[in-house]
């Protein structure tokens, strides 16, 4: 399944971060560079806030679901 122990470690680390809701900023930066080279990516702080807002909402009662 995994070619190397290091690859398995990266996969495990990524899985754990996603399970607790930590965003993947490096993945976002790679996506922006590849797909949107003309746009300025968000800073880590902006990205983190945007992901938290997307996950938990703005604190208003009710939500999309």
C-alpha positions in Angstrom: 0.0 0.0 0.0 2.7 2.5 0.9 6.0 2.6 -0.9 8.0 3.8 2.1 7.6 4.3 5.8 8.0 8.1 5.3 5.1 8.1 2.9 3.0 6.2 5.4 4.0 8.8 8.1 2.9 11.7 5.9 -0.4 10.0 5.1 -1.0 9.4 8.8 -0.1 12.9 9.8 -2.4 14.4 7.1 -5.2 12.1 8.2 -4.9 13.1 11.8 -4.8 16.8 11.0 -8.0 16.4 8.9 -9.7 14.4 11.7 -9.3 17.3 14.1 -10.0 19.9 11.5 -6.6 21.4 10.9 -6.5 22.8 7.4 -3.8 21.8 4.9 -2.2 25.2 4.0 0.7 23.6 2.0 -1.9 21.8 -0.2 -3.8 25.1 -0.7 -0.6 26.9 -1.7 0.3 24.2 -4.2 -3.2 24.4 -5.6 -3.1 28.2 -5.9 0.3 28.1 -7.6 -0.8 25.4 -10.1 -4.4 26.5 -10.8 -4.5 30.2 -10.1 -0.9 31.6 -10.6 -2.3 35.1 -11.3 -4.0 35.4 -7.8 -2.4 36.2 -4.5 -2.9 33.3 -2.0 -4.3 34.0 1.4 -1.9 34.3 4.3 -1.9 31.3 6.7 -4.0 33.4 9.2 -6.6 34.3 6.5 -6.7 30.7 5.3 -7.1 29.3 8.8 -9.9 31.8 9.6 -11.7 31.0 6.3 -11.5 27.2 7.0 -12.8 27.7 10.6 -15.7 29.8 9.3 -16.4 27.1 6.6 -16.4 24.3 9.2 -18.1 26.0 12.1 -20.0 28.9 10.7 -20.3 32.5 12.0 -21.9 31.6 15.3 -25.4 32.3 14.1 -28.0 29.8 15.1 -29.1 27.5 12.3 -26.9 26.8 9.4 -27.1 25.3 6.0 -28.4 22.0 7.3 
